[in-house]
Amino acid sequence: MVAVHQVLPVFAARDASGNHAVAIRNAMRVMGITSEIFAGEVEPGARHGARTVRDVRPDRLAAVEPTVWMYHCSTGSSVADWWAGVPGVKVLDYHNITPSELLGPWEPYVGVEVDRGRAQVAALAAVADAAIADSSYNAAELISLGYESVTVVPILLDTDHLADEGVDDAALTSLRKRKRGAEWLFVSRLLPHKAQHDLIKAFAAYRLAYDPDAHLSLVGRVGSARYAEALTDFIEDLGLVEAIDVTGSVSDGELGARYRIADVYVSTSEHEGFGVPLLEAMAHDLPVVAYSCTAIPETVGKAALLLDDKSPTTVAAAVHRVITDVALRDALVDAGRRRLVEVGLPASTEQLRRAIAATLARAGISGPPALAAR
Amino acid sequence: MTEIDLVRLQSEINAEVKKRRAAGDFPLGLERELDSMFARYAPAGTGDDFGEVMIQAETLSFVHADIPTASRIAPLVPVKKMLRKLMAWYMRFLAQQVTAFAGAITRAVRLLGQRVDTLESVTVLAGRRTLSEVRERRASPDLDDWTDLVVSETVGAPGRVLHAECGRGALLAAAIAAGADAYGVEPVDALATDAAGAGLDVRADDALAHLQALPSGALGGLILSGCVDALPLGEVLELADRAAAVVTSGGVVIVLSGGPSAWSDGLDPVIADLTPGRPLRPQTWSHLLGQRGFCTPRIVLASSGPPPLQEVPTTTDGASVINANVARLNQLLFSPGYAVIARQP
């Protein structure tokens, strides 16, 4: 037998990396491979899904069966040093580290941390037997950091169930009662590189030129308190307090309600290593308008109106077009459904299977039949 | 299953923005106003204000030893307080060391900043100060002689055409009338406002800053005028670099310059003396663009009027020698304005 264990700095509920790790574990187990998740820190509420690295003796596990240790990297962490020392085959799965120039001015300590994280990723090239990345954008970054070859394996997402979070009926009724104009939605943590401020600028231009009753929901927990405060002040300054909801973290039911009431999903994010919420929007049959940067184009494929320029007027005009052009809207929604099939679980699991099989073959380890080439 | 034509859509969205701008639905300067509103809340370092960044660094350089004792678990608060008390002697010692080090470093950086300020005030900033005065003093450029050439070179360009330093936009209007999808930038607010008032998509912006903000391959054509005659050499080279980056394959760059003689040929002395840069010779632009991968650049000299120094009649003794020298003097002293046209392969 063979084992593929995963290691994360932090394992949290409703977190893209955590969900990805769980999907990998499930896929491995279906193939007859032993698989567990270990993390430096397991957040309360997620303890059923993972154990801390303190609970594991890697040498003992490796003595039982050949073991692959997959490290999920999205920040600098002492867990990476722990992973570098484990016996067995080591695979680094890179989810990208936000550049410090985007975060540092707002959160200086985080800026220093992400710089250290990037240096750590470069240093890990010497110990990693293989590297995989969510997107070719991330893969290119790994290669620039000294990795010789990187395989692209998209995040394992069960796209059939991305819209299954349920709906809070009370929230939906209240949102419907309030709705007067176009409803914009963006879902992500409040962080400077997610550029909610640029979205607010575009929204202000849209209300000015097209729809004074339009409304914007910014859903997501606070990632930078300082940035969140600046957004609140900016919204007040623009006189848009009634027109923009900065909701913070919401329940699944409320998120479902906001997806259902929305007319368009708009992203002006500056940096995405993959971009799961874009696919979630497609799963809710929402047309997507997004600034084309980093890994966003390859995540959305042809299923979004991508913009090379995110000046407020351009974004406003693009959203107006999507809302008023029914044929375009329908085409985007249809394309979104097709995109979800393209990046769905079967396709990405197959890419993962190939990557793991190739890694084992290089290490001279034979895997279970389910891992063999199909 | 309908395939979405993104290129067509983007161009229609650009046209919509232009239309709304002309109608006043998107007021002139809206983007700039929104940017400056948010900038009020952004911390130092998101912009490029050295002084603000230094203040932030100096504030952060103080490391205090009073570790927070709040906790989501109430019983832990007194435990943390006790630990803080017990560790205070140790933490304070460390904090003082780190604060002293950080303070010395920030002080050194501030001193370095002062030296750079002094250096800049007699070099780069001097040019910038005079350039802004020169720009305010100059009239909208008269580029009428180049209308036919610009129109013929930009019609059918593989993307948007930008006229950098377009003045009131006369050339831009001609290009648009001929079917080009063109817009302009103009650093003098009054000229930009006049152009926008005439329904043109003209943004009040600095030519080089605008080019630096554009993504690679964003333009199908680029007309450079004004800035090419006034910017210092380093920024002219940067203009050439950016032109090579932003003009897409098959696109065209047209440099329109008054030529070196403009500085000795009836120019307002204040402008001539205070402008930080000088116009290059056409061969130099040809060299710079060729060096950056443009296909063999073409030079077109302006053909306005007879040469200032007249040739002597051929019957005069030594006429051939005199006339050769007259021609040479005309070329050296009164060389006309020129256009350099170069295409991306």
Interface residues (C-beta under 8 A of the other chain):
Chain A: G104 P105 W106 P108 P192 H197 I200 K201 A204 A205 L208 A209 Y210 R226 E229 A230 L231 D233 F234 D237 L238 K302 L305 L306 L307 D308 D309 S311 P312 T313 T314 A316 A317 A318 H320 R321 A327 L328 D330 A331 L332 D334 A335 R338
Chain B: M1 T2 E3 I4 L6 L9 Q10 E12 I13 N14 E16 V17 R20 R21 D25 F26 P27 L30 E31 L34 D35 M37 F38 R40 Y41 A42 P43 A44 G45 T46 Q56 L60 P215 A218
